[in-house]
Amino acid sequence: SAPRCRVNKQLLDVRVLKGEPAELSCSVSKDEVTGTWFKDGLKLTTMDGISFEKEGLVHKLILNKVEDIHAGKYRFECGDIKTEASIFVEDPPQVDKVLLKNLTSVPTVAKAGQNVKLKIPFEGRLPIRAMWLKDRMELGNDTRIRVDKSDSFTMLSISNCERKDCGDYKVRLKNDSGVLEINLKLVVIDKPQTPVGPIKIVESSANDITIQWKPPKDDGGKALQSYIVERQQIGKNDWVTLGETPRSCTTFTTNKVEQDTSYYFRVRAVNAEGTSDPLESDEVKAVGKASPGAPDPPEIVSASKDTITISWKAPRKTGSSRIVGYIVQKRKKGTMTWLPVNNVPVADKKLKVTNLKKGLQYEFRVAAVNAAGTGDASEPSQPVFARDPTKSPGQVQDLKVSSSDHTSVTLTWKRPEAKDGSDVKGYEVEMRSSKNLNWTKCNALPIEMTTYTVKGLQAKETYFLRVKALNDSGPGEAAELEACIEAAPPVVSPRLLIDDTVKSFLIIKAGNTIRVNIPFEASPDPVVTWLKDGLPLPNRATINTKDGTTQLLIRAAEFSDSGTYTVELQNGLGKKEKFSFQVQVTDIPQSPGPIRLEENVPNTVTVTWEPSASEKWENNLYYTVLKRESQKGLWQVVGDLIYTNKFTFTKLIPGRDYYFRVVAKNNSGASGPSETVKPWRIRKPKAEFQVKPQKYRGVNQNQPPRFLVPLKPHVVTTGSECHMSCAVGGYPPPKITWYKDSRDLSNDPTYFCTNDFGVCSLVVLGVTKQDEGEYMVEAINESGRAFSKAFLTIKGNN
């Protein structure tokens, strides 16, 4: 008998990823046999995605793309032989490759304080466990961190993120087929931390202070740009910015210090995200110098042709040890070079200077000396000539009172006679009251003119006044007089004298002068203050107040000069008086922009135009529309006082040419016109249109009216146009009548009705609140009647 068929190679178990191909194969000892495949005990004839092959002795079961349903135990039988194996379908967690690359290759960057959401969608056999880790520790929900998971994604949410949230994060996705780990990086950027202290004082002197600090421990995730250094003087509230240093420099020197004064310093670090909190220093003192300070300028005691005697006082700041003497220097007036008078310090505070050239003018200065060295030199003395003293000047001539009032006296006089007054350098004035024997000097510096006003006198008091001429040797003999001061006028409270000549509203053309005179009365003279819109006047405005009138003057008015001007009077007792008036600066408007023409409603033209540029500043601007019917005809006004940029002209005659122009107007006049270039024409209807309806006579014979398109409700704003329309059928063509609140509109000129082959329109131009209500259109022919109603609502345009 023939040998029995046997299995040469058994089926083997297969583990395969879901979606991948797989095959089971076995071989038998005889070629001509055909076998049968079973899955989970059931015979396989056909199954989606499975095919059977036989190549000689080898029998194969092939799966092109493995799905979950393909998992199970398979058996191959042939006669009395059989072999079994299992297919295990693996479906581990997976994440889209592009998303995975984006998440893992680039860090997620957030600013401190922002909310961060990291969402990872996944696929794989459920259940999938998702775990988030940071620094190898699992993250759970707390006040700021939340972990969400569903069957298709996991998400980490961090609210109000901080720098400590920076770091490496790991997402671990796990199911019974495997584990997927994803590594992410989060970067949180913020302003830097405070620089590291304490602030060290590297150097402190009377002239400068140098401070030092260390960079912040955390730069906020962005490179430092600079440090800002500020200073506060002890006893004051405000901090003063001294300057900035580059990020590489952590020292700063300031010379803006005063000797023996104490300060606080503070430093802030700066990056692209902002400025750190400040690092503050302890109290720092600018140490005083060891050498003495500068004395006051020396005084001239006496002068002759070859010697000048000077004296001085000790300096207020003596330094760190007692003063042992003084060094004196001289120079010729007009030169820069100082020469020493003594090489060894002089202990006395007075010195007779010799070796001078007769007739030259000299200046002197002094410096104090102590154990630490020579201090700063004084400012120069008054210049003095090396010459013998001159004769005192003579007495001034013709001293008299030229004018006086209740608080002042004006004196005039003439120079001393020529022989006594050739070298007069000026004059001094002194005064005393009748109750006082001591004379008081009225002027600090010599008076060069031969007139002087003594102010601040008491009313109804008697004063003695005297004038002396001055030269290099000193004052001359005084000329004296007695003056009685008038009684003070009665106090008059400030009062503005507003009459018909003072307008409360002025319209001024741009470029013209604004000149406003406001008369007033007050005694004594009040303080006059002018304001514009509650603020000081611009520099272009000038104010002139005298003789009971205050004047505002602006030579060339600009649009910015429009506003409310206020003049205020106030006397020494606090009494106030105010007046305000309006100024409107205007000009002839600029021309409107280009014109457009449209036929929105049959047999009408809607004219629209670009607004005049003057609309921006001009409140009272309006437009006028004109038309003419040929290129050389007369222009006629068809619309005036138009405050929009649109106008509809209705009285058009088909076949005629129309030209339009628009002019902008205000209180100052009219602009140049904007005009249409090409004429506007509505063609005459051709005869064929009149016969068209006849074609349908047979079809539409005796149809009652019906609305093919009914009226719709409308809501429009005041001043705009309203178009209401509907479509009507019927034969013969119905007669159309419009009604508002049951009133026939046929003969009302404010409504414009048209009927073009059953399309019926009603146009309301420039609607007002009175146009609100229920509108009805009625269609009637011999076969019947139909109507349609709608409501028109009017809204205010603000």
TARANOR-V27374 format. One record per run of one state. SS is the DSSP state (2 for helix, 1 for strand, 0 for the rest). FROM is the first residue (numbers start at 1). TO is the last residue. If there is no record, write none. Layout:
ss,from,to
SS,FROM,TO
SS,FROM,TO
//
This chain:
ss,from,to
0,1,6
1,7,9
0,10,13
1,14,17
0,18,21
1,22,28
0,29,35
1,36,39
0,40,41
1,42,43
0,44,49
1,50,55
0,56,57
1,58,63
0,64,67
2,68,70
0,71,71
1,72,78
0,79,80
1,81,90
0,91,93
1,94,94
0,95,96
2,97,105
0,106,107
1,108,111
0,112,115
1,116,121
0,122,122
1,123,123
0,124,128
1,129,134
0,135,136
1,137,138
0,139,144
1,145,149
0,150,152
1,153,158
0,159,162
2,163,165
0,166,166
1,167,175
0,176,177
1,178,189
0,190,195
1,196,204
0,205,208
1,209,214
0,215,223
1,224,233
0,234,239
1,240,246
0,247,250
1,251,254
0,255,261
1,262,271
0,272,273
1,274,275
0,276,278
1,279,280
0,281,283
1,284,285
0,286,298
1,299,303
0,304,307
1,308,311
0,312,322
1,323,332
0,333,338
1,339,340
0,341,345
1,346,346
0,347,349
1,350,353
0,354,360
1,361,370
0,371,372
1,373,377
0,378,383
1,384,385
0,386,396
1,397,404
0,405,408
1,409,414
0,415,417
2,418,421
0,422,425
1,426,433
0,434,439
1,440,441
0,442,446
1,447,447
0,448,450
1,451,454
0,455,461
1,462,471
0,472,473
1,474,475
0,476,478
1,479,484
0,485,491
1,492,496
0,497,504
1,505,509
0,510,513
1,514,523
0,524,526
1,527,532
0,533,534
1,535,536
0,537,541
1,542,546
0,547,548
1,549,554
0,555,558
2,559,561
0,562,562
1,563,570
0,571,575
1,576,586
0,587,594
1,595,598
0,599,604
1,605,609
0,610,612
2,613,616
0,617,621
1,622,628
0,629,635
1,636,642
0,643,645
1,646,649
0,650,656
1,657,666
0,667,668
1,669,670
0,671,673
1,674,675
0,676,679
1,680,681
0,682,686
2,687,696
0,697,702
1,703,709
0,710,713
1,714,717
0,718,721
1,722,731
0,732,734
1,735,740
0,741,742
1,743,744
0,745,750
1,751,756
0,757,758
1,759,764
0,765,768
2,769,771
0,772,772
1,773,781
0,782,783
1,784,795
0,796,798
//
